[in-house]
Amino acid sequence: MGLNRRTFLNTILGGGFLGWLGSFFYPVLTFLVPPKIPEANVQSVNAGAIADIPPNSSKILKFGRIPVLLIRTKTGKFSAVAATCTHLDCTVQYRKDRQDIWCACHNGTYNLAGRNISGPPPKPLNQYVINIVDKEVLISKPKQVG
Amino acid sequence: MKRLIMSIFCIHLAIIFMAATALGQEKSRFDKNDQCVICHKDLEAMPENFEESDIHMQKGLSCAGCHGGDSTSDDEEVAKRKGSGFIGVPKGKAIIEMCGKCHSDIAFMRQYQPRIATDQVQQYAKSFHGQKLAKGDTKVATCASCHMAHSIFPAIDPRSTIYSLNIPETCHKCHSDEEYMKEYNIPTNQYDKYVKSVHGIALLEKQDTGAPACNDCHGNHGAMPPGISSIGHICGTCHVNNQAYFSKSKMAIEFEEADLHACEECHGNHEIQKTHDDMVGTGETSTCVECHDEGESAYETAEKIHTELIGLVTAFNSANVLLKKIERVGMDDLDMSYAVKDAKQRLLSARTLVHTFDADRVKVKTDEGLEFAKKALAFGKEELDELDFRRFGFGIATFFMTIVLVALYFKIKDMERDE
């Protein structure tokens, strides 16, 4: 028995409809599955347990698109500032020997609150809010003033 | 009635505006009974560049404060009589003495600025200008040459001739004047070179007040051409790692022995250009080949360093181009941008390490950079694959939709025929 026009049309219509359903629902389902990469517009970042960050040390964390320099001072206090120098966008670093923030590109210096104190940087580094929750360090966006 | 209310309202508004404007402006403490100003204004004989907002005028120091004389008398003979302290227009050493009278006295100056320096005259005496003046050369710069005489503003005031952005222009007034500088037998093209240099462009075009002006290398009151031993330290004020690496390198010793000018030998002085990777190596624009010939180990080192740098630059540029593409097509560029930033940071470090003249140390950093560049390229490739997959999916969906629509069309036709 040969394939008549009606059966052919029904097959095409049914198959096409199923294919279209598949191609429609696949992106919907993949959207519902959490993305493997964190959102760029983050509100806070967990920097880890206090015990894992020794005094007089620092580390650079990804706060969305912004690298943030987390510092634990000699006295154990935490401070977090944007890690990009306000002069020419080099990455700043914590100087353990001087306990300040330093940009190696043009010898710019900031204090631990991110305030520019010497060298070419024209303005301070953005300071992030630190909260300690369950012995873990949480870094949140700088508070908006006004 | 309405007109009257409107008029009163407008007058009030005008008064408030005038009061607000007056409050926002510098209030002149200039004594309106000062006979020096009254007469000189009447005679239209006020000094050139006279500004009532001059810092001395603001603090209540008027003409007689510097020139002496009796400012209460409107009779010139009396005002400038002997015993009135009138000194006229001071010149040369007299300017230094006149300014130093107050500016070298911290007990006097601290009432205006407790933190002010009072060693300007001492520094000036040791400057090239001061030494020449001591020998009787009255053409050299004195206080008023740079600070002006009657329009002096603090260095942080953009109107000041010694505000960082205005300093090159201030020095240029004398130092670019061929006729004026003739007898000193020094170049007069420093300013022309400086404005085209990386520092000049940063300061004057990009208004980066952190960029060095003349005084940052030559000094202010103690201005001198930097000596061989101090050039490295001066550049190292900002380029701290470059100077630290250089000073610990074997090249530093050889430079010292050969009386070479550290940084200046490769980078120049007033015309310092933005550095590029071909400055090192054995190419035409390399500064290494100016001293080293083929066959020397230093020649090979220069070649190795150049190869390492170019390798990383090529990988970094490829990653950067791909990053721009990823951004343009709207794919996730977060991880890739971090990897590119890391590669860039390693490239900067490798370029700084050139000043060690140690190819192995440069290689360690370029290898790290290459790893980040590779990582960035891998992230980019993943994103491009994902983009291709999405495009393919969109094509498939469109295909099926078209098939359904065509089949539906024929199905409807069939159904109409059956009816």
Interface residues (C-beta under 8 A of the other chain):
Chain A: R5 R6 L9 N10 I12 L13 G15 G16 F17 G19 W20 G22 S23 F24 Y26 P27 I37 P38 A40 K62 G64 R65 P67 H87 C90 T91 A104 C105 H106 N107 G108 G119 P120 P121 P122
Chain B: D208 T209 G210 A211 T237 C238 H239 V240 N241 D332 L334 D335 S337 Y338 K341 Q345 L348 T352 G393 I396 A397 F399 F400 M401 I403 V404 V406 A407 L408 F410 K411 D414
